[in-house]
Amino acid sequence: MYVADSRGTPAPAVTPEPQAVAPGISPGRRAALGPTVLALGTVSLITDVSSEMVTAVLPLYLVAGLGLTPLGFGLLDGLYNGVSALVRLAGGHLGDRLGRHKALAGIGYGLSALCKPLLLLAHTLPAIGAVLALDRTGKGLRTAPRDALISLAAAPAERGRAFGVHRAMDTAGALIGPLLAFLILRGAADGYDAVFTVSACVAALGVLVLVLFVPGRRIPPAADAAPVSLAASVGLLRGPGLRRITLAALLLGLCTVSDAFVFLLLQRAGQIPDRWFALLPLGTAAAFFLLALPLGRLADRVGRRRVFLGGHLALLVAYGLLLTGGSHPALPYAVLLLHGAFYAATDGVLMAAAAAVVPGEHRGGGLALVQTGQALARFAASLGFGAAWTVWGARPALAVAAVLLAVALAGCARLYPAGTDAGTEAEAAADAD
């Protein structure tokens, strides 16, 4: 890692960092990833420690502590995931238009860090909803510019691996966060307040690392590139590649039960005591951490479409286990392993697939289109599942979600058929456009 240029003068365009074989390394071995990917991974690791500390205790804090109904929690959880979708397009577009993806990412990380101490003051549904909306605004602003930086810093054939490394580092923070929250809840008198306080301090450290170690060079457009505009970014959906990927992400997102509901369902099915609830995200994060890089490499080799759809198949199996597994002692381990495998096979892989069909000057806006469609779909799914749980009960609501996911998987296998993955040559051409 190295300190970014803090001056405002334009610097040369950022190009994919060298992937040539270093002296002494045999041609068959992979070159090390560049410093941009590793620096952004470090920022995400630290930030995820902060975020997952809050996420780990939030469902129990809201449902058991403040007495929210499942419908009320579904509204907040949908807000938590859906508000970011409304600003992702803005973050991605502004990053492309200004050529300063790091600056937009920094604003987003800063907003999220500011929200952590505000949770100490919020004790009603409207107040908590406002804080979560601001936090998700920060996440929405930073996600597309950050992923654009990763995709621009990696060679086309290595993007699955680059996103896998970043997501693995990000998930390392998701491993540490719930564990730290668990230890604080056990040792502090005012457990929730202590969790929010420590989370705020860690978030501030993540912003500092971003400022000091992530390159901050301006990315000017190519001489023959079309003007960057929001209309031009949205117009990327006219291309069959990005349109199919976006529709597949949207349809599958509509059938995805949010993490918080999965953990609540698992707690009930496995009769897990409240004091262990904060550790459930740890199981998902551990599986994600272990599988993100191998599945990213696999996606580069066999096709990102296959791995992406396979991840949703793993999620469908997890739903089936929650419906049929009863109180078997292996149930929590199996469900959390499949849940983590779902994220490892879809999160970074989806961004690598989208980057393959988006020109470099529209990278932030193009990735934001996919992220926005997926986030809005998951927002709707969270609201729908919360309402179904309130009206029908937990098991019937999950059964409906499982059937819908199976139907969506079959539909997306046709919508996003084999052979639509961009190869290395096509990806390189997209970067050169």
Beta strands, then each sheet from edge to edge (+ up, - down):
end
